[in-house]
Amino acid sequence: MENSLNTAAALIRSADALVISAGAGIGVDSGLPNFRGAEGFWRAYPALQASGMSFYDVASPQTFDRDPELAWGFYGHRLDLYRKTVPHEGFEILRKWASEKPGGAFVLTSNVDGQFEKAGFDPSRIWEFHGSIHRLQCTSCSSGVFPAGEFVPVVDVDACRLTNSLPLCPSCGFVARPNILMFGDWHWDSTVADEQAMQFDAWWRSIGGSSSNAVIIELGAGTDIPTVRWHGESLGVPLIRINPREFGVRRERDVALQGGALETLHQLDALIQS
């Protein structure tokens, strides 16, 4: 592990740009739940265990059609939680490293919690693969994406149900839903994510793409939903994978670090500054 930490620190120190790719595991040190398996999900939402609903069941557009108060009980609780969460010190370490690079950094994340923007990262340098809970879209019409800022959910946590008024589409008055790619979701409005993807492509070309001296720092990205891991591995530059469980890498030039995001970032920062 010590040799791997030194190798990773040297890669970060010498890099001209950083790609910061992150899954749900990066938020654990901020107190956010990581729904690893059914038991982890049900610990966070015991009311759904009683009804036998899994993460895949409640995180679907069909639940908004069938029982929008239940769906918004789940997503409303998450929206409130994410609004209150303070990003941990690891985000600031990443931001500091990025500020020292000529090409800066670009964030690629499957997380919908908005923590990178909240931590001070430039919104124009963030690609949210699966959307954001801080944006809404209509469950009926195709009027586009709008901010969730005016919606303040009141949730009966014991029942996992929204108890105040449902958010509504400003164009047609139908129920609104989060602008998040859900399971079995054919109606997700990907407009914002598509624009973010184009911004990343332009930045990636500007620094030299796969021929650049960039390094990918991947944090807490698992294999259940492998979007983050796949994108990082496809870029063709060295990758540093930080993960407490699924930390293995396939290429010789990549570095595997077993550990949580915050602890490992502190260890790397100490080596980089030494």
N, C-alpha and C positions, 0 to 999 in steps of 0.2 A: 504493500500500500504506500509506503514512504517513497519508493522509487517512482510509482505512478503519480503521486502528488507532485514530485519534483518535475517530472516530465510535463504534466499538465500546466504547472506554473510557468515553465519555460516557454511552452506554446503560447500561453496567454500574454506573457511579457513581450514576446517578439512579434505578435500579430499586429497587422495594420487595421483590422476590422473584426468585429465580433458578430456572430449570429447567436442570439440567445433564444434557445428553443425550450419550451416549458410545458409540462403536463400538470395534472392535479397535485402531484407530490410536492411542488414548490410551495404550495399554500399551507401545508400541514404545520409548518413552524409559525404561521400566523394564526393558528387555531382553527383553520378551515377543515371541514371533514373531507376525507378521501374515501369515496365509496368503493373500497376494494372488496369485492364479493358481496353477496346478499347480506351476510351478517353485519358487515360494516355499514351498509346502507340502512338496515333496520335499526341499528344502534342510534343512528342519527334521526330516524323517522319511525319510532315504534308504532305509531298509529297505522302505518301502512303494512307493518308486519301482521297486525291483527286481521287485516283484510286480505293478506296474501299477495300484496302488490309489490313487485320488484321495481328497481330503478328504471328498467326498460319499459315497464307498464306505465308508470306515472309520467315519465319523460317522453311523451308521445303526443302528437297532435290529436289523436283520437280521444284522449282523456279530456282535452279542452272542448271537444264536441259533445262528449257524453256527460261530463261533470266538471264544468269550468271552475266551480268553487273549490273542488278537490285539487285540480291541476294548479290553480293559483295559491292554494294552501301550501303546496310544495314549492313552487317558484317564488311566491311572495315571501315565504320564510327565507329562502336563499337570497332574494334581492335585499331584504332588510339586513341579513347577516353580512353580505358583501359590502353594503354601504357603511356598516359599523366597523369592519375589519381594518386594522392598521397593518400595512405591509411590513414584514420583518426586515431586519438589518441587511439581509442578503441582497435585497433589491437595491439598496444604496451602494453596496459593494460592486454589484454589476454595473450600476450607473457610473460609478467612479472609474472603473476600468474602461468603459465605453468612451468617457470624456477624454481619455488619454490617447485614443486611437485616431489616426488621420481620417479613417472612414467611419468612425463612430460604431454604432451597433444597430441591428434591426432585430425586433422581437417577433418570433413565430410561436404562437401558443394555441392550444386546444381549449384553454380555460376561458370561461365566459364571465369571469368575476370582475374584470376591469382593474385588477390589482397593479398591473404594470403602469397604466396611465395614472392611477392614484399615487404610485410611488414616484412619479415625476418623469417617466419616459415620454418622449415625443410621440403623440398620437399618430403622426404621419409615418412613424417608424415601427408600427405595431400591426401585425397581421393576425387577426383572430379567426382561425380556421372555421370555427363553429359558431361565430357570431358573439353577441354580448347580451347579457341579461339587462343591461342598462338601455337597451333599445327595444322597441315594440313593433309589431306588425299586426295587421288585421287577420282574423280567422276566416274572413269571408271574401273581401275585395282585394284588389291588387294595387292599393293606393300608395304603397311604399313604406319606408321605415320612418319611425318617429321616436323622439326621446321618451324614456320612462320616468323622467324626473318628477313629473307632477303626480305620479301614482305612488301613494303611501299605503302599502298593504297592512291590514290588521288581520292577524292569523290566530286562530285557535290551534295552538301547537299540539295539544293533546288529541285533537281530532284531525289535524292537518287539513283545515278548511279555512278559506277566506271568509271573514265575517263582515267586511265592509263592501262597498260597491265594486263591481268588476270594472277594470279599465276598458274603455271603449274606443273604437276607431274614430278619429275626428272626421273622417270622410263619409262613412256610411252608418256609424252608430252600432255596429256589431262588436262582439267581444274581441278585445285585443289579446295577443299572446306575446311571449318573449321572442325577439328576433334571434332565435337559437336553432341550430340544426338538431332536431330531435330524432329519435329512432323511428324508422318508417315514415320519414317526413318528405313528402313530395311538394310541399308548398312553402318551404323556407325561402324567404327573400334574401338572396345572396348578394344583393347589390353592393353593400358596404364591404363585405369580405372580398368581392371581386375587385373593387377599387384598391383595397389594401394589397391584394396579390399583385396588381400592376405596379403599385408603388415599390413593393419588394423587388420585383423583376428589374425595374429601372435602377434601383440602388445596387442590386447585385451586379448588373452590367457595368455600372459606373465604377465599381471597385475592382473589376476584372474577372468576376464570376469564378469558375472553378480554377482559373489560373492565378487567382489572387492569393495574398498572404492572410487569408481570413481563417478564423477558428470558430467552430461551433461549440457552444457550451450548452449541453442538454441537461435539464434538471427535472427529475420526478415524472418522466414520461414512461408510461407502461405499455404493455403489448396488447391489452384488451381492446383499446382503441388506438391503433398504432400510427395515427396521422403524423404526430410530431416526430416520432422516430424515423418514419419513412422519408419525410421531407429532409431531415438532417442528413441522413445517409445518402440521399440522392444528389447532394450539392457538390460532392467531389473534393472536399477539403477536410483536414483533420477534425475529428469530433472527440469531445470530452464528455463522457456519459456519467452523470452523477445520479445514483439511484440506490436505495437501500437494499433492494431485492433483485430487480431485473437490470443488473449493471453490466452484463456481458457485451462485448463488442466483437465484430466479425473481421475487421480489417486490422492489419498489423500497425498501421499508423495511428489508429484511434486509441483512446485511453479510457479504461474502465475504473471508476472510483465508487466503491461501495460506501454509501453513507447518505444522510439526509442533506438537504440543500443548504440550510443555514450553517451547520457545523462544517461542512466541506468547503463552503465559500470562505468562511473565516480562516480555515487552514491554508487554503490557496492564497488568500490575500496576505497572510503573514509571510509566506514564502516569496511572493512577488515583491513585497516591500523590503525584504531583507537584502 
